[in-house]
Amino acid sequence: MKRRDFLKASALATASAAFPLGLRKAAAQSDQTYFMVTFVSGIDYWKDCFRGMQDAAEFLGVNVEYTGTPENDITAEVRVFDEVASQNPAGILVTVINPDAFIEPINNAIGAGIPVVCFDADSPMSQRYSFVGTGNYYAGVVAARYLGPLVGEGKVGISSVTAQLNHVQRRQGFIDTLAAEFP
């Protein structure tokens, strides 16, 4: 499956999760606007994700906007998320720097009737509707199984963001697999 096709399918799955029966009309309306909120918003990875969201929006006949913070800054991303939520959008798709920092903002948006779906990096203790993303622990396992034979013996350094849940999970999968399979 091509990356763009995967992103389209993910965005469609996310959009369908934002329309649970009884909470939103089953059919989308052209006056609905959905937002994508990210951190480090200028990178190509997020732009590719947003293109998938745009494809889903075109299919559903709704509007989408992309915003975020150019920094890797928890406070700045929460502020942007809160600003988006204050516009009462039809829904928000968000990737979170830190899961705990987003519990209250996501719960406030949900309480205001705004569906929120996390993607790529989750806030599992929040009331978000769903999470669309990688099996992060297993991604670390796969990386370790690829690099383990290449490294052979020695030490391995890992560069990651310590408070970002998807990084924590990937790192743990990597460490556990190296310890078990390539001691």
N, CA and C atoms as an extended XYZ file, in Angstrom:
549
Properties=species:S:1:pos:R:3:atomname:S:1:resname:S:1:resid:I:1 pbc="F F F"
N         0.844       -1.174        0.000 N   MET     1
C         0.000        0.000        0.000 CA  MET     1
C         0.889        1.236        0.000 C   MET     1
N         0.614        2.166       -0.882 N   LYS     2
C         1.384        3.396       -0.945 CA  LYS     2
C         1.102        4.243        0.281 C   LYS     2
N         2.083        5.074        0.650 N   ARG     3
C         1.952        5.917        1.840 CA  ARG     3
C         0.723        6.815        1.743 C   ARG     3
N         0.508        7.425        0.584 N   ARG     4
C        -0.632        8.327        0.420 CA  ARG     4
C        -1.952        7.566        0.574 C   ARG     4
N        -2.020        6.341        0.027 N   ASP     5
C        -3.226        5.531        0.180 CA  ASP     5
C        -3.451        5.166        1.638 C   ASP     5
N        -2.359        4.867        2.350 N   PHE     6
C        -2.470        4.570        3.771 CA  PHE     6
C        -3.012        5.778        4.529 C   PHE     6
N        -2.480        6.960        4.209 N   LEU     7
C        -2.931        8.171        4.890 CA  LEU     7
C        -4.399        8.453        4.586 C   LEU     7
N        -4.823        8.218        3.348 N   LYS     8
C        -6.237        8.393        3.000 CA  LYS     8
C        -7.103        7.458        3.830 C   LYS     8
N        -6.699        6.192        3.883 N   ALA     9
C        -7.477        5.204        4.633 CA  ALA     9
C        -7.518        5.569        6.112 C   ALA     9
N        -6.389        6.033        6.648 N   SER    10
C        -6.342        6.430        8.054 CA  SER    10
C        -7.233        7.630        8.309 C   SER    10
N        -7.182        8.585        7.397 N   ALA    11
C        -8.013        9.784        7.570 CA  ALA    11
C        -9.493        9.433        7.484 C   ALA    11
N        -9.845        8.536        6.569 N   LEU    12
C       -11.246        8.110        6.468 CA  LEU    12
C       -11.682        7.381        7.732 C   LEU    12
N       -10.805        6.541        8.269 N   ALA    13
C       -11.130        5.844        9.516 CA  ALA    13
C       -11.297        6.844       10.647 C   ALA    13
N       -10.427        7.858       10.676 N   THR    14
C       -10.517        8.891       11.694 CA  THR    14
C       -11.806        9.674       11.546 C   THR    14
N       -12.135       10.030       10.312 N   ALA    15
C       -13.365       10.790       10.075 CA  ALA    15
C       -14.584        9.988       10.491 C   ALA    15
N       -14.583        8.703       10.201 N   SER    16
C       -15.739        7.886       10.567 CA  SER    16
C       -15.858        7.772       12.083 C   SER    16
N       -14.725        7.783       12.800 N   ALA    17
C       -14.774        7.738       14.261 CA  ALA    17
C       -15.326        9.034       14.832 C   ALA    17
N       -15.211       10.115       14.074 N   ALA    18
C       -15.705       11.412       14.534 CA  ALA    18
C       -17.198       11.570       14.316 C   ALA    18
N       -17.851       10.582       13.719 N   PHE    19
C       -19.286       10.651       13.449 CA  PHE    19
C       -20.052        9.528       14.133 C   PHE    19
N       -19.825        9.270       15.431 N   PRO    20
C       -20.567        8.181       16.052 CA  PRO    20
C       -22.061        8.487       16.058 C   PRO    20
N       -22.875        7.449       15.964 N   LEU    21
C       -24.318        7.637       15.932 CA  LEU    21
C       -24.781        8.346       17.193 C   LEU    21
N       -25.640        9.289       17.016 N   GLY    22
C       -26.204       10.009       18.145 CA  GLY    22
C       -25.428       11.240       18.530 C   GLY    22
N       -24.193       11.368       18.110 N   LEU    23
C       -23.402       12.531       18.469 CA  LEU    23
C       -23.266       13.522       17.319 C   LEU    23
N       -23.231       13.030       16.123 N   ARG    24
C       -23.130       13.866       14.929 CA  ARG    24
C       -24.055       13.275       13.877 C   ARG    24
N       -24.445       14.090       12.933 N   LYS    25
C       -25.229       13.571       11.823 CA  LYS    25
C       -24.377       12.567       11.061 C   LYS    25
N       -24.996       11.521       10.573 N   ALA    26
C       -24.261       10.488        9.854 CA  ALA    26
C       -23.685       11.008        8.553 C   ALA    26
N       -24.348       11.962        7.920 N   ALA    27
C       -23.863       12.530        6.667 CA  ALA    27
C       -23.141       13.842        6.961 C   ALA    27
N       -21.997       14.006        6.372 N   ALA    28
C       -21.228       15.235        6.568 CA  ALA    28
C       -21.912       16.392        5.853 C   ALA    28
N       -21.609       17.588        6.319 N   GLN    29
C       -22.195       18.788        5.728 CA  GLN    29
C       -21.076       19.717        5.290 C   GLN    29
N       -21.315       20.440        4.213 N   SER    30
C       -20.258       21.288        3.657 CA  SER    30
C       -19.868       22.429        4.592 C   SER    30
N       -20.697       22.746        5.566 N   ASP    31
C       -20.335       23.830        6.484 CA  ASP    31
C       -19.529       23.330        7.688 C   ASP    31
N       -19.213       22.045        7.720 N   GLN    32
C       -18.408       21.504        8.811 CA  GLN    32
C       -16.925       21.735        8.525 C   GLN    32
N       -16.187       22.144        9.572 N   THR    33
C       -14.747       22.325        9.446 CA  THR    33
C       -14.055       21.499       10.524 C   THR    33
N       -13.095       20.713       10.090 N   TYR    34
C       -12.285       19.886       10.964 CA  TYR    34
C       -10.863       20.424       10.944 C   TYR    34
N       -10.186       20.347       12.087 N   PHE    35
C        -8.816       20.838       12.196 CA  PHE    35
C        -7.860       19.699       12.487 C   PHE    35
N        -6.645       19.839       11.957 N   MET    36
C        -5.526       18.991       12.337 CA  MET    36
C        -4.552       19.883       13.098 C   MET    36
N        -4.137       19.436       14.287 N   VAL    37
C        -3.208       20.196       15.126 CA  VAL    37
C        -1.980       19.332       15.384 C   VAL    37
N        -0.799       19.885       15.102 N   THR    38
C         0.453       19.156       15.335 CA  THR    38
C         1.475       20.056       16.011 C   THR    38
N         2.544       19.449       16.439 N   PHE    39
C         3.729       20.175       16.891 CA  PHE    39
C         4.766       20.061       15.779 C   PHE    39
N         5.788       20.895       15.792 N   VAL    40
C         6.789       20.958       14.730 CA  VAL    40
C         6.053       20.920       13.380 C   VAL    40
N         5.154       21.868       13.227 N   SER    41
C         4.167       21.837       12.147 CA  SER    41
C         4.725       22.026       10.738 C   SER    41
N         5.946       22.421       10.603 N   GLY    42
C         6.487       22.662        9.270 CA  GLY    42
C         7.089       21.448        8.578 C   GLY    42
N         7.151       20.314        9.260 N   ILE    43
C         7.842       19.169        8.649 CA  ILE    43
C         6.958       18.477        7.609 C   ILE    43
N         7.602       17.844        6.633 N   ASP    44
C         6.893       17.191        5.539 CA  ASP    44
C         5.994       16.048        6.008 C   ASP    44
N         6.383       15.354        7.070 N   TYR    45
C         5.584       14.230        7.561 CA  TYR    45
C         4.154       14.690        7.857 C   TYR    45
N         4.013       15.803        8.581 N   TRP    46
C         2.668       16.300        8.922 CA  TRP    46
C         1.945       16.807        7.681 C   TRP    46
N         2.693       17.394        6.766 N   LYS    47
C         2.061       17.869        5.520 CA  LYS    47
C         1.488       16.691        4.734 C   LYS    47
N         2.199       15.561        4.720 N   ASP    48
C         1.680       14.353        4.072 CA  ASP    48
C         0.430       13.849        4.781 C   ASP    48
N         0.456       13.860        6.104 N   CYS    49
C        -0.732       13.452        6.869 CA  CYS    49
C        -1.915       14.352        6.532 C   CYS    49
N        -1.662       15.648        6.436 N   PHE    50
C        -2.756       16.575        6.138 CA  PHE    50
C        -3.304       16.349        4.730 C   PHE    50
N        -2.440       15.980        3.798 N   ARG    51
C        -2.946       15.673        2.447 CA  ARG    51
C        -3.936       14.502        2.503 C   ARG    51
N        -3.663       13.520        3.351 N   GLY    52
C        -4.609       12.426        3.538 CA  GLY    52
C        -5.919       12.931        4.120 C   GLY    52
N        -5.837       13.862        5.054 N   MET    53
C        -7.045       14.450        5.636 CA  MET    53
C        -7.814       15.256        4.586 C   MET    53
N        -7.090       15.950        3.730 N   GLN    54
C        -7.737       16.705        2.652 CA  GLN    54
C        -8.477       15.772        1.696 C   GLN    54
N        -7.868       14.645        1.378 N   ASP    55
C        -8.530       13.668        0.510 CA  ASP    55
C        -9.819       13.156        1.156 C   ASP    55
N        -9.757       12.865        2.452 N   ALA    56
C       -10.954       12.405        3.159 CA  ALA    56
C       -12.011       13.511        3.186 C   ALA    56
N       -11.582       14.746        3.380 N   ALA    57
C       -12.523       15.871        3.418 CA  ALA    57
C       -13.214       16.056        2.074 C   ALA    57
N       -12.450       15.901        1.009 N   GLU    58
C       -13.037       16.015       -0.327 CA  GLU    58
C       -14.091       14.919       -0.526 C   GLU    58
N       -13.775       13.716       -0.096 N   PHE    59
C       -14.704       12.594       -0.205 CA  PHE    59
C       -15.985       12.853        0.604 C   PHE    59
N       -15.824       13.421        1.800 N   LEU    60
C       -16.963       13.650        2.692 CA  LEU    60
C       -17.682       14.971        2.444 C   LEU    60
N       -17.056       15.869        1.697 N   GLY    61
C       -17.666       17.159        1.428 CA  GLY    61
C       -17.605       18.122        2.599 C   GLY    61
N       -16.511       18.079        3.351 N   VAL    62
C       -16.329       18.978        4.494 CA  VAL    62
C       -15.069       19.813        4.290 C   VAL    62
N       -14.842       20.752        5.183 N   ASN    63
C       -13.665       21.618        5.128 CA  ASN    63
C       -12.650       21.172        6.177 C   ASN    63
N       -11.370       21.346        5.864 N   VAL    64
C       -10.313       21.029        6.818 CA  VAL    64
C        -9.290       22.156        6.851 C   VAL    64
N        -8.698       22.322        8.018 N   GLU    65
C        -7.627       23.303        8.200 CA  GLU    65
C        -6.511       22.651        8.996 C   GLU    65
N        -5.292       23.064        8.688 N   TYR    66
C        -4.114       22.529        9.373 CA  TYR    66
C        -3.455       23.653       10.136 C   TYR    66
N        -3.144       23.387       11.387 N   THR    67
C        -2.449       24.366       12.207 CA  THR    67
C        -1.577       23.630       13.206 C   THR    67
N        -0.801       24.363       13.929 N   GLY    68
C         0.067       23.765       14.935 CA  GLY    68
C         1.087       24.770       15.386 C   GLY    68
N         2.080       24.278       16.052 N   THR    69
C         3.165       25.132       16.505 CA  THR    69
C         4.450       24.677       15.830 C   THR    69
N         5.254       25.611       15.352 N   PRO    70
C         6.496       25.207       14.686 CA  PRO    70
C         7.532       24.621       15.655 C   PRO    70
N         7.322       24.834       16.950 N   GLU    71
C         8.271       24.341       17.947 CA  GLU    71
C         7.840       22.975       18.475 C   GLU    71
N         8.767       22.314       19.143 N   ASN    72
C         8.473       21.095       19.896 CA  ASN    72
C         8.234       21.544       21.329 C   ASN    72
N         7.110       22.236       21.549 N   ASP    73
C         6.825       22.922       22.804 CA  ASP    73
C         5.423       22.540       23.272 C   ASP    73
N         5.350       21.863       24.412 N   ILE    74
C         4.062       21.387       24.939 CA  ILE    74
C         3.104       22.550       25.174 C   ILE    74
N         3.583       23.583       25.842 N   THR    75
C         2.726       24.724       26.170 CA  THR    75
C         2.176       25.374       24.914 C   THR    75
N         3.014       25.524       23.910 N   ALA    76
C         2.573       26.149       22.661 CA  ALA    76
C         1.539       25.288       21.946 C   ALA    76
N         1.736       23.971       21.919 N   GLU    77
C         0.764       23.119       21.234 CA  GLU    77
C        -0.576       23.104       21.972 C   GLU    77
N        -0.540       23.066       23.296 N   VAL    78
C        -1.794       23.117       24.066 CA  VAL    78
C        -2.519       24.429       23.781 C   VAL    78
N        -1.786       25.531       23.720 N   ARG    79
C        -2.401       26.835       23.426 CA  ARG    79
C        -3.077       26.818       22.053 C   ARG    79
N        -2.386       26.282       21.043 N   VAL    80
C        -2.970       26.195       19.693 CA  VAL    80
C        -4.212       25.311       19.723 C   VAL    80
N        -4.138       24.174       20.402 N   PHE    81
C        -5.289       23.269       20.508 CA  PHE    81
C        -6.481       23.989       21.146 C   PHE    81
N        -6.225       24.707       22.244 N   ASP    82
C        -7.301       25.438       22.922 CA  ASP    82
C        -7.900       26.516       22.030 C   ASP    82
N        -7.051       27.200       21.247 N   GLU    83
C        -7.542       28.220       20.308 CA  GLU    83
C        -8.437       27.583       19.248 C   GLU    83
N        -8.038       26.423       18.740 N   VAL    84
C        -8.848       25.712       17.750 CA  VAL    84
C       -10.177       25.295       18.381 C   VAL    84
N       -10.127       24.709       19.578 N   ALA    85
C       -11.349       24.260       20.249 CA  ALA    85
C       -12.301       25.425       20.500 C   ALA    85
N       -11.770       26.621       20.759 N   SER    86
C       -12.625       27.789       21.021 CA  SER    86
C       -13.414       28.210       19.782 C   SER    86
N       -13.002       27.725       18.595 N   GLN    87
C       -13.721       28.027       17.355 CA  GLN    87
C       -14.878       27.056       17.121 C   GLN    87
N       -15.069       26.099       18.037 N   ASN    88
C       -16.136       25.100       17.966 CA  ASN    88
C       -16.167       24.377       16.617 C   ASN    88
N       -15.049       23.750       16.237 N   PRO    89
C       -15.026       23.024       14.962 CA  PRO    89
C       -15.869       21.755       15.044 C   PRO    89
N       -16.103       21.146       13.902 N   ALA    90
C       -16.857       19.882       13.850 CA  ALA    90
C       -16.042       18.739       14.444 C   ALA    90
N       -14.725       18.886       14.513 N   GLY    91
C       -13.855       17.876       15.105 CA  GLY    91
C       -12.404       18.286       15.013 C   GLY    91
N       -11.572       17.656       15.846 N   ILE    92
C       -10.139       17.960       15.870 CA  ILE    92
C        -9.362       16.646       15.797 C   ILE    92
N        -8.377       16.612       14.913 N   LEU    93
C        -7.417       15.521       14.798 CA  LEU    93
C        -6.113       16.077       15.354 C   LEU    93
N        -5.555       15.436       16.392 N   VAL    94
C        -4.379       15.999       17.060 CA  VAL    94
C        -3.348       14.921       17.343 C   VAL    94
N        -2.085       15.275       17.164 N   THR    95
C        -0.986       14.450       17.643 CA  THR    95
C        -0.382       15.204       18.821 C   THR    95
N        -0.106       14.508       19.909 N   VAL    96
C         0.263       15.190       21.145 CA  VAL    96
C         1.725       14.963       21.508 C   VAL    96
N         2.368       16.012       21.968 N   ILE    97
C         3.757       15.900       22.411 CA  ILE    97
C         3.829       15.079       23.691 C   ILE    97
N         2.930       15.381       24.615 N   ASN    98
C         2.942       14.749       25.921 CA  ASN    98
C         1.522       14.338       26.284 C   ASN    98
N         1.293       13.059       26.559 N   PRO    99
C        -0.074       12.594       26.792 CA  PRO    99
C        -0.747       13.239       27.995 C   PRO    99
N         0.001       13.460       29.068 N   ASP   100
C        -0.593       14.036       30.276 CA  ASP   100
C        -0.971       15.498       30.098 C   ASP   100
N        -0.168       16.233       29.350 N   ALA   101
C        -0.450       17.660       29.131 CA  ALA   101
C        -1.730       17.870       28.337 C   ALA   101
N        -2.172       16.852       27.623 N   PHE   102
C        -3.356       16.995       26.773 CA  PHE   102
C        -4.628       16.410       27.377 C   PHE   102
N        -4.551       15.796       28.540 N   ILE   103
C        -5.757       15.212       29.137 CA  ILE   103
C        -6.834       16.280       29.321 C   ILE   103
N        -6.513       17.335       30.019 N   GLU   104
C        -7.517       18.369       30.302 CA  GLU   104
C        -7.983       19.089       29.040 C   GLU   104
N        -7.093       19.532       28.140 N   PRO   105
C        -7.580       20.201       26.926 CA  PRO   105
C        -8.488       19.312       26.071 C   PRO   105
N        -8.118       18.035       25.920 N   ILE   106
C        -8.952       17.126       25.134 CA  ILE   106
C       -10.289       16.904       25.835 C   ILE   106
N       -10.260       16.671       27.144 N   ASN   107
C       -11.503       16.458       27.885 CA  ASN   107
C       -12.403       17.691       27.830 C   ASN   107
N       -11.809       18.878       27.870 N   ASN   108
C       -12.608       20.105       27.762 CA  ASN   108
C       -13.280       20.195       26.395 C   ASN   108
N       -12.544       19.853       25.345 N   ALA   109
C       -13.118       19.888       23.995 CA  ALA   109
C       -14.246       18.862       23.875 C   ALA   109
N       -14.020       17.658       24.378 N   ILE   110
C       -15.055       16.616       24.348 CA  ILE   110
C       -16.284       17.093       25.131 C   ILE   110
N       -16.054       17.701       26.277 N   GLY   111
C       -17.147       18.221       27.096 CA  GLY   111
C       -17.948       19.300       26.389 C   GLY   111
N       -17.289       20.012       25.485 N   ALA   112
C       -17.956       21.059       24.704 CA  ALA   112
C       -18.631       20.488       23.456 C   ALA   112
N       -18.583       19.169       23.301 N   GLY   113
C       -19.235       18.528       22.160 CA  GLY   113
C       -18.389       18.442       20.910 C   GLY   113
N       -17.072       18.629       21.040 N   ILE   114
C       -16.169       18.580       19.887 CA  ILE   114
C       -15.487       17.211       19.868 C   ILE   114
N       -15.730       16.404       18.847 N   PRO   115
C       -15.028       15.117       18.756 CA  PRO   115
C       -13.521       15.334       18.572 C   PRO   115
N       -12.726       14.569       19.301 N   VAL   116
C       -11.271       14.644       19.195 CA  VAL   116
C       -10.735       13.240       18.955 C   VAL   116
N        -9.882       13.121       17.937 N   VAL   117
C        -9.200       11.874       17.623 CA  VAL   117
C        -7.704       12.154       17.649 C   VAL   117
N        -6.952       11.318       18.362 N   CYS   118
C        -5.494       11.445       18.379 CA  CYS   118
C        -4.925       10.577       17.268 C   CYS   118
N        -3.830       11.045       16.686 N   PHE   119
C        -3.137       10.243       15.681 CA  PHE   119
C        -1.647       10.367       15.900 C   PHE   119
N        -0.924        9.362       15.551 N   ASP   120
C         0.526        9.256       15.640 CA  ASP   120
C         1.033        9.224       17.079 C   ASP   120
N         0.669       10.199       17.909 N   ALA   121
C         1.050       10.216       19.320 CA  ALA   121
C        -0.222       10.451       20.128 C   ALA   121
N        -0.468        9.582       21.102 N   ASP   122
C        -1.757        9.486       21.782 CA  ASP   122
C        -1.764       10.148       23.157 C   ASP   122
N        -2.964       10.381       23.646 N   SER   123
C        -3.223       10.763       25.032 CA  SER   123
C        -4.255        9.773       25.562 C   SER   123
N        -3.829        8.545       25.877 N   PRO   124
C        -4.773        7.467       26.174 CA  PRO   124
C        -5.618        7.672       27.432 C   PRO   124
N        -5.187        8.494       28.351 N   MET   125
C        -5.968        8.723       29.571 CA  MET   125
C        -7.002        9.828       29.380 C   MET   125
N        -7.000       10.464       28.229 N   SER   126
C        -8.010       11.477       27.936 CA  SER   126
C        -9.278       10.782       27.461 C   SER   126
N       -10.295       11.568       27.210 N   GLN   127
C       -11.561       11.029       26.716 CA  GLN   127
C       -11.637       11.068       25.195 C   GLN   127
N       -10.499       11.187       24.527 N   ARG   128
C       -10.489       11.242       23.060 CA  ARG   128
C       -11.283       10.069       22.502 C   ARG   128
N       -11.875       10.269       21.330 N   TYR   129
C       -12.730        9.232       20.748 CA  TYR   129
C       -11.937        8.000       20.362 C   TYR   129
N       -10.776        8.202       19.740 N   SER   130
C        -9.982        7.065       19.298 CA  SER   130
C        -8.555        7.510       19.014 C   SER   130
N        -7.736        6.530       18.703 N   PHE   131
C        -6.345        6.768       18.328 CA  PHE   131
C        -6.073        6.020       17.032 C   PHE   131
N        -5.477        6.713       16.091 N   VAL   132
C        -5.069        6.113       14.827 CA  VAL   132
C        -3.552        6.276       14.749 C   VAL   132
N        -2.839        5.161       14.691 N   GLY   133
C        -1.395        5.294       14.628 CA  GLY   133
C        -0.690        3.962       14.562 C   GLY   133
N         0.589        4.027       14.732 N   THR   134
C         1.482        2.891       14.668 CA  THR   134
C         1.403        2.091       15.959 C   THR   134
N         1.582        0.792       15.877 N   GLY   135
C         1.812       -0.012       17.070 CA  GLY   135
C         3.241        0.286       17.500 C   GLY   135
N         3.395        1.268       18.369 N   ASN   136
C         4.715        1.822       18.652 CA  ASN   136
C         5.679        0.837       19.306 C   ASN   136
N         5.211        0.053       20.246 N   TYR   137
C         6.093       -0.931       20.877 CA  TYR   137
C         6.637       -1.880       19.808 C   TYR   137
N         5.741       -2.367       18.945 N   TYR   138
C         6.163       -3.301       17.900 CA  TYR   138
C         7.103       -2.623       16.896 C   TYR   138
N         6.935       -1.331       16.648 N   ALA   139
C         7.862       -0.614       15.771 CA  ALA   139
C         9.274       -0.657       16.354 C   ALA   139
N         9.383       -0.551       17.671 N   GLY   140
C        10.687       -0.677       18.329 CA  GLY   140
C        11.250       -2.075       18.205 C   GLY   140
N        10.372       -3.078       18.293 N   VAL   141
C        10.788       -4.478       18.121 CA  VAL   141
C        11.373       -4.671       16.723 C   VAL   141
N        10.668       -4.183       15.729 N   VAL   142
C        11.115       -4.327       14.337 CA  VAL   142
C        12.467       -3.630       14.136 C   VAL   142
N        12.603       -2.434       14.697 N   ALA   143
C        13.872       -1.704       14.566 CA  ALA   143
C        15.012       -2.484       15.210 C   ALA   143
N        14.775       -3.046       16.382 N   ALA   144
C        15.819       -3.819       17.069 CA  ALA   144
C        16.199       -5.065       16.279 C   ALA   144
N        15.202       -5.715       15.711 N   ARG   145
C        15.490       -6.930       14.937 CA  ARG   145
C        16.234       -6.606       13.652 C   ARG   145
N        16.060       -5.425       13.140 N   TYR   146
C        16.797       -5.007       11.944 CA  TYR   146
C        18.223       -4.605       12.319 C   TYR   146
N        18.356       -3.788       13.360 N   LEU   147
C        19.672       -3.262       13.723 CA  LEU   147
C        20.527       -4.235       14.531 C   LEU   147
N        19.889       -5.112       15.311 N   GLY   148
C        20.643       -6.047       16.150 CA  GLY   148
C        21.710       -6.804       15.390 C   GLY   148
N        21.359       -7.478       14.296 N   PRO   149
C        22.382       -8.212       13.540 CA  PRO   149
C        23.433       -7.296       12.905 C   PRO   149
N        23.053       -6.081       12.575 N   LEU   150
C        24.011       -5.153       11.965 CA  LEU   150
C        25.041       -4.665       12.977 C   LEU   150
N        24.588       -4.460       14.218 N   VAL   151
C        25.482       -3.969       15.266 CA  VAL   151
C        26.374       -5.086       15.773 C   VAL   151
N        25.810       -6.262       15.931 N   GLY   152
C        26.599       -7.382       16.454 CA  GLY   152
C        26.846       -7.192       17.933 C   GLY   152
N        28.025       -6.707       18.283 N   GLU   153
C        28.366       -6.456       19.676 CA  GLU   153
C        28.612       -4.978       19.866 C   GLU   153
N        28.408       -4.517       21.079 N   GLY   154
C        28.686       -3.126       21.401 CA  GLY   154
C        27.501       -2.454       22.055 C   GLY   154
N        27.557       -1.155       22.062 N   LYS   155
C        26.497       -0.366       22.681 CA  LYS   155
C        25.707        0.342       21.596 C   LYS   155
N        24.442        0.594       21.904 N   VAL   156
C        23.553        1.281       20.975 CA  VAL   156
C        23.007        2.508       21.681 C   VAL   156
N        23.057        3.644       21.002 N   GLY   157
C        22.474        4.869       21.541 CA  GLY   157
C        21.119        5.110       20.905 C   GLY   157
N        20.196        5.637       21.695 N   ILE   158
C        18.846        5.930       21.209 CA  ILE   158
C        18.581        7.409       21.413 C   ILE   158
N        18.163        8.065       20.361 N   SER   159
C        17.802        9.475       20.433 CA  SER   159
C        16.290        9.575       20.315 C   SER   159
N        15.643       10.151       21.325 N   SER   160
C        14.193       10.272       21.274 CA  SER   160
C        13.732       11.386       22.194 C   SER   160
N        12.437       11.630       22.173 N   VAL   161
C        11.830       12.634       23.041 CA  VAL   161
C        11.272       11.881       24.246 C   VAL   161
N        11.803       12.151       25.422 N   THR   162
C        11.505       11.334       26.598 CA  THR   162
C        10.041       11.368       27.027 C   THR   162
N         9.338       12.465       26.873 N   ALA   163
C         7.956       12.558       27.367 CA  ALA   163
C         6.915       12.236       26.295 C   ALA   163
N         7.343       12.004       25.087 N   GLN   164
C         6.400       11.743       23.991 CA  GLN   164
C         6.078       10.258       23.989 C   GLN   164
N         4.816        9.911       24.265 N   LEU   165
C         4.414        8.528       24.496 CA  LEU   165
C         4.811        7.590       23.365 C   LEU   165
N         4.629        7.994       22.101 N   ASN   166
C         4.983        7.089       21.006 CA  ASN   166
C         6.482        6.790       21.010 C   ASN   166
N         7.303        7.763       21.376 N   HIS   167
C         8.744        7.532       21.469 CA  HIS   167
C         9.072        6.607       22.643 C   HIS   167
N         8.399        6.822       23.771 N   VAL   168
C         8.620        5.978       24.948 CA  VAL   168
C         8.307        4.516       24.602 C   VAL   168
N         7.183        4.293       23.926 N   GLN   169
C         6.776        2.937       23.569 CA  GLN   169
C         7.748        2.310       22.567 C   GLN   169
N         8.155        3.073       21.561 N   ARG   170
C         9.101        2.545       20.564 CA  ARG   170
C        10.436        2.210       21.219 C   ARG   170
N        10.898        3.120       22.071 N   ARG   171
C        12.173        2.908       22.751 CA  ARG   171
C        12.114        1.645       23.604 C   ARG   171
N        10.992        1.436       24.325 N   GLN   172
C        10.884        0.259       25.186 CA  GLN   172
C        10.868       -1.031       24.367 C   GLN   172
N        10.152       -1.032       23.252 N   GLY   173
C        10.144       -2.198       22.378 CA  GLY   173
C        11.542       -2.506       21.856 C   GLY   173
N        12.289       -1.460       21.533 N   PHE   174
C        13.653       -1.601       21.034 CA  PHE   174
C        14.561       -2.189       22.115 C   PHE   174
N        14.513       -1.606       23.312 N   ILE   175
C        15.362       -2.044       24.421 CA  ILE   175
C        15.039       -3.475       24.828 C   ILE   175
N        13.741       -3.771       24.981 N   ASP   176
C        13.337       -5.124       25.392 CA  ASP   176
C        13.800       -6.164       24.386 C   ASP   176
N        13.659       -5.868       23.103 N   THR   177
C        14.028       -6.835       22.060 CA  THR   177
C        15.537       -7.010       21.984 C   THR   177
N        16.277       -5.910       22.091 N   LEU   178
C        17.740       -6.066       22.103 CA  LEU   178
C        18.183       -6.917       23.278 C   LEU   178
N        17.613       -6.673       24.449 N   ALA   179
C        18.003       -7.433       25.635 CA  ALA   179
C        17.661       -8.918       25.498 C   ALA   179
N        16.505       -9.210       24.907 N   ALA   180
C        16.052      -10.602       24.813 CA  ALA   180
C        16.701      -11.355       23.654 C   ALA   180
N        16.887      -10.692       22.537 N   GLU   181
C        17.321      -11.393       21.335 CA  GLU   181
C        18.780      -11.126       20.934 C   GLU   181
N        19.344      -10.033       21.415 N   PHE   182
C        20.726       -9.663       21.051 CA  PHE   182
C        21.477       -9.161       22.282 C   PHE   182
N        21.589      -10.018       23.306 N   PRO   183
C        22.211       -9.541       24.548 CA  PRO   183
C        23.659       -9.132       24.368 C   PRO   183
